[in-house]
Amino acid sequence: TGVTPAVYGNAIRIEASVCALGDPATGIGQVSDDLGFSAASNFCRFFQQHTGLTPSDYRRVTAPLAG
């Protein structure tokens, strides 16, 4: 893949979180648990560091596109 295992793992987690956040019925805490984070706040920080948006902001921005 040309990247370190940590970078690859983070990319997989971001991809999975983007897919999971597309379902408004799934709470952010559930997404966090499903991806193996110890707390939703850790997931929110991770997501924001990698995308520039919090998970709730991401949902707010992408909701009109999904509907």
N, C-alpha and C positions, 0 to 999 in steps of 0.2 A: 504493500500500500504506500510505502514511502514516508510514513509518519510513525511516530512512536506509539506504543500501545496505549499510553495515557491519552494522547490526542485522539486516537481512533475511538477509544471508549467514550470520550466526551462527545465526539461527533455522533455516535450511536445514541447516546442518552439525549442529546438535543433533538435528534430526528424523532425519537420515540416520544419525547415530551411535546413536540409540535403536533404530532398526530393525535396524542391523547387530549391536548388542550383544544383541539377542534371539536370535541364533543362537550357541549356546555353542561350536559348532565353529570359529567365526571368532575368532582371537586378537585381543587388544587392539592389538597391534602392527600387525596386518593392517588393522584398522579405521582406525587412525591413518594408515597409508600410503594407504589408499583415499580418505581425506578430505583428503589433501594436507598433512598435518602433517610437519614435518621430523624429529620424534622423538616416540616414544610418550609421553614425559614431558610434552611440550608439549600433546598431546591430552588427557592425564589432567588437567592443570591447567585447560585450557579447559573440559572437561566438568564438573569440580568447581565452577568459578566460575559456570557457567550452570545447574547442576542442584542443587548442594549435596551431591552424592555423587560418589565416584570411580567410574570405569567398573566396577571389580570389585565395589564395594558395590552399584551399580545392578543388576548381574547377580544378586548374592546376594539382593537384595530382590525382584526380579521373577521369579526362577526358579520359585518355588512357584506363581505366577500363570499361568505358561506351561504348566506340567505338568498 
